[in-house]
Amino acid sequence: MKKKRNKLSPSSASSRTGLRGAVATKQSGEIKMNIPLLALGFLLMLTTVSCNKWLDVRPSNQFDKEEQFQTTQGYIDVLVGAYQSMNEEATYGAELSFRFIDVLAQLYGNKSNTATDYYGLSARYAYTEVNDTQHSPKTVIEKLWTKQYNSIAQLNYLLKHLDTRPAELSEGDYRLIKGEALALRGFLHFDLLRLFAPAYSEATANENAIPYVTEFTVSPSDVLTIAEIVERIETDMLAGIALQEDTQDIDQIASNQGTTALGAELFYMFRQNRMNYWAAKALLARMYLYAGDKGNAKKYADEVIDSGWFHFSLISGRNYDERDVRSNIIFTSEHVFSLHHSRLKNVADDFFKTNALDPEEVDLFNTQSVLDGIYESTVEGLESDIRSSAASPSRWSPHSNSVVYSKKYYADHSTNVTQRLIPLIRLPEMYYIAAESAETVEEAREYLNAVRTARNIVTLFTAENLPDQATLQEKLFKEYRKEYYAEGQLWYFYKRFGYTSLQNTVYYGNMNAAYTLPIPDAELEFNPDYQ
Amino acid sequence: MQKILFFASREPCRFPNLHKRFNFLFLMRVNLICGVLLTLTINLLASNSILGQNIHTNTVELGIRTATLKVALQQLEVETGMSIFYPSEIVDRYGAPILPAQKRTIAETLDLLLQGKSLGYSQRGKSIILFEKNMPFERGEERVDRAAQHRVVNGQVLDALGKPLGGVSVYIRNWQRLPQELRNVSSTATDENGIWSLPVPSDTIFLVFSFIGYEKQEIRVGNRNSLTVTMRPDQATQIEDVVVTGLFERPKEVYTGAVRSFNQEELQQVAGNNVLTALKSLDPSFQMPENINLGSNPNALPEVTLRGGNSLVDPGGTTTSPFNYETAPNTPLFILDGFEVSLTRINDLDLTRIKSVDLLKDATATAIYGSRAANGVVVIETVRPASGDLRITYTGNMSLEMADLSDYNLLNAREKFDIENRTGVYSFYGDTRIEQQLEHYYNHRLTEIERGVNTNWMTLPIEVGVGHKHNLYIEGGDESILYGIGGTYLNTQGVMKGSGRRNILGNAYLAYRKNGLNVRNEVTVTSNLGKNSPYGTFRQYTRLNPYWTPYNDDGSLKYYLETVYDESGRRLTNFDSYNNLDGIIPSNTNPVRPMNPLYNAILRVVDQTGYTNIMNNTALQWQVNPWLRLTGSVALQFQWDESDRFLPAQHTSFSATETFERGLYDKGHGKRTNYDVNLGANVNKAFGKHLLFGTLGMNAQQVKSFSNLYTVAGFPNARMDDVTQGLGFLDGASVTGDEGFTRLLGAFANASYAYDNRFLMDASFRLDGSSQFGANNRIAPFWSIGAGWNVHNEPWLQEEEWLDMFRLRYSFGYTGSQNFSSYLARTTSRFYNNMDYRGMIGSYLLGFGNDDLSWQKTQKNNFGFDINVFNRLNIVGNYYIETTQGSIGTVNTAPSSGFTTYSENIGDMKTQGYELYARYNIINAPTNRNNWSVFANLFRVDNKITKLSSTLEAMNARADTTYSTVPITRYAVGQSNSAIWSVKSHGIDPATGYEILEKKDGTLTNIYDPRDQLIIANGRPKLEGTFGTNFEYNGIGANVYLRFRIGGYAYNQTLVDRVENASVNIYNVDRRVAEERWLQPGDVTFFKGLIDYSGRAINAQTLNSSRFVQRSDLLSLESVSVYYRFSDALNKRLNLSNTRITLFSNELYQWSAIQRERGLDYPFSRTFTLQLTTSF
């Protein structure tokens, strides 16, 4: 380049011009040299502009929000993830459905074996004990709290991005997803409230309870009072119901034995395994009863009962053989809301011993005599109860007289989907709620007798054996205990009525302190509202 | 490759006549020359001349009608496009002849211009250098007369290829001592034919031959009248005088950064194979903390820090990547030939391939690496081929590794049995049935001992590891094409039988150069295989009881080590609670018998990891003009990793496993891909007394990695050792894995400025964008500024001959660190892979991504000085203060948020310390390489935590409730991160045998409470360093490197685990259990009793107390090497060159104040290496 330019200048120039020429060349040379620099600078600027985009890397075995919320399927994935997250052992996969919560309710005989293991400590309400760091009451409570709120965060993550939905997400899907998410958020908070706050009463209603989390953030949310939480749950449930109003009839609750073949519109199927329209109503009934609003409780319970979607499990032709494709030990037609757990067999193997091997430390069982007491098998007129081992021996698996497992979670057939469900709300509870909320004892008896009949009990409630409200509570307790063995509801019943001593208990201290689980240390430490 | 010998050595100033006349002007010129030469040659191929133009063939059409020579030369410069350098003072004196405009060669033009002047010229690439021809006999009658009284010696100087070398300075050593009249004629320079002549007053005179880019030679004249000298290209010195930052190079003379540079020769004085080991000895601020557990395991990746590192390490954090894809938080950045590489890659690098290593420490040196620089930068350049005829260099060595078991002091069979007996192992009060059973054990063991069983288990898995290395390098080329092809085979064998590491490296280098344009490409392929010993962990062998023997009577290997029957022939199980360290924990319900680990060794156990790495670097360089160079380079790196671990069904760890689950195969795969692009522009310019270097550039980098791992179970037959032969996955198991993806984009600018070679300044700025930062904080600025003062160049010091160098420097700036996993700043989800939800599969959140996450910021201050006096004593010192803000750590949050932790910039730390490097040359004769020097390198670093994250505080709280036998790492504001926390102990109560502990309030107690833990001592030494000597005489040399540490403390784990808490009844123990424990009231002992004053066994575990915190002062003979360098004559006779035989030994001896077992899982070793290097 340089040479060429020099050749253009006259070679016979005078020394002066030559000098000037030299100077000029030098200058132009400098400019030329600056061109690459300028180009480089320009390139730099260009790259800086597009740099943010380039730096926005996308992981391949995980995906971030931009990728997640591009398609309808992405939204569905997050929602389904919330249900799957509830399947973990820390919450409804074990602790909140049949394990921790029913050990608290003193439903298993083996908890008294040793006072120092997890079961023994839990049955003695030693909530702050840490006997081993993996599984002790303290860590179970911590994990339960953390996991429950983690599922809530999953829903908040979904809700946060739901309103910036892509065009692809149809109005119908939007309403369905949002309705489920809001109602499920309410559901999860309600169980936290029932566990970690004192039972609802006028005295406790204004006590600080738990945070109600509606934002997707790591900053702690405000701790609200029991009454405020109830209000929030009500808001979420009602909103959830309203959003699902149009889709209340797409449910396919009638047949649980559905296909899971690819291509099916799975998202619109098996609604009873999702926080559906009716489940939200049932939860409201449960919550109004908890909050002492019997009018609303009955209203919603009746609505679920009268919906026609749910019916009692059959008496004749009942099939409790876990190896059979049509078996139905868990009474699926009664499920208003249950979780599908594809690995439930493993869970049952762990806790309820599907093989007749020696009991292990984690097993949950009771003695035959205690079970006979629960189902009043020796009382005339009650021995035909299809729930009891007397009438339905195949619903129970006795290892010996002192070790009897429930078969509710047994699943030994590869295509029998009904045996992979963990019930969270079942129809009988609606009858019980209605009975408890009924204005007259007569009405209450009717509701209870409906269940009794469905359970093949000959002796129904009459004015003689159920004369007044006082007896009603005692009878309700027995019904709950029969119906919800290993389903995690009895504890809340005890707590609601403030029982001072529990049946078959190994704990003789003050129950008042035991009814409220301690808020985990980490929450106390990092949520300023608790300080 | 003519790099700036002149820069650092200040040698030119010592030419008597030049010194007097030119002073700094000459220096400036020289600097300019060097700067330009630097520009020309940096990153270029090694060659002695670059021919863009040949002055003898290229013509120029030029008419000159100017008055002065200077202007004429400028004109010529413009016309030819070449740069002409000259001593201005002389050129200013001359006028120029008038030349008619006509075509001449450049050389002819120059000849005409310089006719009759005392100037000669030579071409150096695109430059022409004018030099003063010394013509002592023509200069003045008077001087000639006097000088003429002396003998005149003449001769010729040749380069390595035998061509005459012009411009070489020839002067008399110690000219100051010459009589006055001779001083002015004591130096000259060779003419274009390499011819020189000088008056020489006596035979004992030494003549010094010196030229840029060549080794200086000193030759005794003797009675010769004529000598021919061959100059050797100098590779050693030139590197020392340039700071290589990986992105650009700067002459050390004007650089204000804290940098330590080492060349190949220095590295090879310490070690034969591993560059990290060599650096550890050469610079104590480059540290590789001894790993007590892993010992000398050849497959263990060392932990490396430079100046101690600046990040607070999350004690709870663990790396998930099986193939070391994630970098430890305090690891420095490694730059190999301009591109970032992993620590593994450096660990496996062949030392013979390394040309130089630069340790960049302070802000000036590191700020151009911006967000990656906080922990320092290690820049490694590999050898580039030299031009010339085909040359083959061979380096080979053989090394022996011998286990160092001197730290172990175990009991023999009888002693072990005695102590068992003494501590009541064979008695069981109150149950005669059990006592009777124990009697059988007693008798069985005693019988074994009586028949002579006394197994020294430690020696069984140990052997002398014989390793070897072969490196062959072929190089050659001419001015336009250069090539180099090399290969290395390196096989290291560890001291545990069957363990070793095998590396095969190959590389090919090709460069083409024309008209200032330069293209080069280098491919490096590394194949690695690391095998772990089938003998398992060494720890097992130190626990096995010596009264057991691994062999049956027929010589076959036992499966169970001990089988004892009662009188009715039933096997007894009283001692079936032996932990074989295979993951099966014995308990009451799970009896485990001691298994024979040697049995496993005969099975086909496979335990290995390996990788293949391909790295391709392509670089393009364009020398636009003498002061501007544009560069662009691309590096691609691929690495494939594979790991295999196969335990056949017969392995002792499956003794209690169901048949179909016996046999396990762990298989792992991984891949890592790097792309790296650099663009840059370099400017060098001198105006008068100003010297300016500038670099502008950008780089983009992408690193992507993934790994997956799975375990297949059920290999009934040991010969079915392929993963496909397994029965299936274990229940519930699936493929696990890990993934990482980061991108980095940076733009940087750097300017170095020197005024008059006295006042120096460096400034850098870098903008970094990283995918690892949160979306709200993606771009980070980093900068540095440095100032320096070359005191020795001050006019008032110029006359001080003793002072060769005295430079003061200071630098300040900000750098960052991003050694953390890829996606901390994003909220990401993953699909459930082990269950479905009614046919659907949902996603779950992996964590909360902190959008506000930003880089860790480290502010660096560095004060430094460089002193060289009498050209003998060299001292370099640095004092530094580094303040880190926002070290990335996990922060706890209220779990009601759905998350318990997230990542946040939290945790501030202040580090300060100093480095002092001193070397004294007792003998230094470059002519024959004879030299002897002693050196000492001192280092100290202290740090103080200034801010802590809530997580770390929560961990402290946990430490307050944890009963631990080891000090738990805990951090506290105002304290060092290496503080050792323990409960203060007052020793063992002579009356009771129990330990007396001090509570926080000062009262004494026997009851241990972890809340009483205090900071007892600091694990960091008050002073550490290396010292030693380098010596060579007539080709025989020796190097000794010793390491010392003073004032640090350590927790003596051996005393706790292997003496006090030793399960004497089950495992073999340290001798001190038997000999130094409390026995009866009145005993003053260090160790507590096995039984207390009332005769009851003391079963309580000894927990972390200050009793075991001991001084860890150390003196170790880290490296000793002796070598013999063949003389030129011998080389010639063997048709070889540069032949050298070296014997290295590493970790020969260690004296330590603390007596503890070292090398628990793998023993430490001493190595001896015999190495041969030669070229032909």
Interface residues (C-beta under 8 A of the other chain):
Chain A: K2 K3 N6 S11 S12 S14 S15 G18 L19 G21 A22 T25 K26 G29 M33 P36 L37 L40 G41 L43 L44 T47 T48 C51 N52 W54 L55 D56 V57 R58 P59 S60 N61 Q62 F63 D64 K65 Q68 I76 D77 V78 L79 V80 G81 A82 Y83 Q84 S85 N87 E142 W145 T146 Y149 N150 S151 I152 A153 Q154 N156 Y157 I210 P211 V213 F216 T217 V218 S219 P220 S221 G258 T260 A261 L262 A264 L266 F267 M269 F270 N273 H340 H341 S342 R343 N346 V417 P520 A522 E523 E525 F526 N527
Chain B: E61 L62 G63 I64 R65 T66 V71 Q74 Q75 V78 E79 G81 A101 V624 N625 L628 L630 L679 A681 L696 M698 A700 F706 D731 G732 G737 E739 F741 T742 R743 L744 L745 A747 L767 G769 S770 S771 A775 R778 I779 S822 Y823 R826 T827 T828 S829 R830 F831 Y832 N834 M835 D836 Y837 R838 G839 M840 I841 G842 S843 Y844 L845 L846 F848 G849 N850 N892 T893 A894 P895 S896 S897 G898 F899 T900 Y902 S950 A954
